[in-house]
Amino acid sequence: MSKALEEMHEADQKGFTLVEVVVTIAIIAILAAVATPVILRWLPDYRLRMAARDLFSNMQLAKMTAVKSNTNVAVVFNQAVGGTVFDYAVFVDSNNNVEYDAGELLVAGVRLSNYQGVQFDPAQGGGNGLTFTNNDDGLPAIAFRGNGLTRNNAGGFGAGTAFFSNTNARTLSVVVTAAGNIRIN
């Protein structure tokens, strides 16, 4: 093979040139710069939706557990269990007082700190973001009976709303009706 052909063959090597790599990195950097503000605006709203959906799901779990076991299952807000204060706790209320007592089965305990930037909306529900009737411990609470209907601490029908807000000043609420219907607004 002639020397000219060998030089052409060597020039036909596979790979990227430095210019191609620099252009690719520049395009990725531009896309990241455009996407970052969108993601930063979207993330708090995502966390807000997840916190509301989590409460909705745990309320449904409380209702289903009550019906399945034919017993009261309570959801109490700002509840301490074993030295941990949960923003809300779901437990089997074996003595039907809508208060957590030692030995009662904890079904779920949730802390809003898991949803950075989300809180119960202090502008709603008398300053704590909750409109549920307080139990004898002074904590907002609601229970589900074995028939799926709600109950408050006094034995009557329970109902209420939990209002959530985030750092984008957006709000969502989880509503529980006296008939035991649960929805997100």
Protein Blocks (a to p, Z undefined) as FASTA:
>chain_A
ZZklmmmmmmmpgcddfklmmmmmmmmmmmmmmmmmmmmmmmmmmmmmmmmmmmmmmmmm
mmmmmmmnopacdddehiaeehiacfbdcdddfkonopacehiacfbdcdfklmghiacd
fkgghhnopabdcdfkopacddddfkopacdfkopacddddddddfkopacdddddfkop
acdZZ
